[in-house]
Amino acid sequence: MDDSEHIRLEDVWYSYPKGEKVLEGMDLTLRAGERLGLTGHIGCGKTTMLHLIVGLMYPDRGSIEVFGTPRTEEKDFWGVRERVGLVFQDPEDQLFCPTVREDIAFGPMNLGRTREETETLIEETLADVGLEGFEDRITHHLSGGEKRLVSLATVLAMKPAVLLLDEPANDLDPESAERIRNLLLQLPQSMIVVSHDRGLLKSVATRMVKLEAGRIREVK
């Protein structure tokens, strides 16, 4: 794995607990600065692959390297989760605090940031996602689009090098989806964007792939 590669998966296999194979010898590389668009039918393993990258699940066999280091057990992924931000498909899985401020503060505080540093990060990150002044808003009162933006803000506040985004514009109205699209184009991080919205992927991704029959294939 050279210095330009952030993530490399080689010959990765994974089966669900009941025995259904979902990944069958999958290979994938994410290079520094790349915005990789990933598509594939429902249930083909896209979300599973994202979870494998950050160690929420483990492959049956195959290798996972992140930032040039093999990752095989729980302790190997501690540093990964500090530098690779996963934005879940459902904001309800990401947002669990009463207020927006508390949700965004959770990650930086756990990384050892001071309260003053964290407060600065909250303000800066909310400005980045276009939600200035939302610090004291009640999270479960937000709209679907606002929840998605706050979910992204909780990850961006940790200053990751890589973003993994699972259906970032799913079920959004056109205006909210456009805000997400423009934001992704402005962000400097390498990223994997999983989506069924091919229009979003074509406008955001620098490279397109499809997960099909357990393996990755390039899409022109």
PyMOL commands that set and color helices and strands:
alter all, ss='L'
color gray80, all
select helices_A, chain A and resi 46-53+74-83+91-93+100-110+115-128+139-141+144-156+174-186+198-204
alter helices_A, ss='H'
color red, helices_A
select strands_A, chain A and resi 5-15+21-31+35-39+61-66+69-70+84-87+162-166+190-194+207-212+215-219
alter strands_A, ss='S'
color yellow, strands_A
deselect
rebuild
show_as cartoon
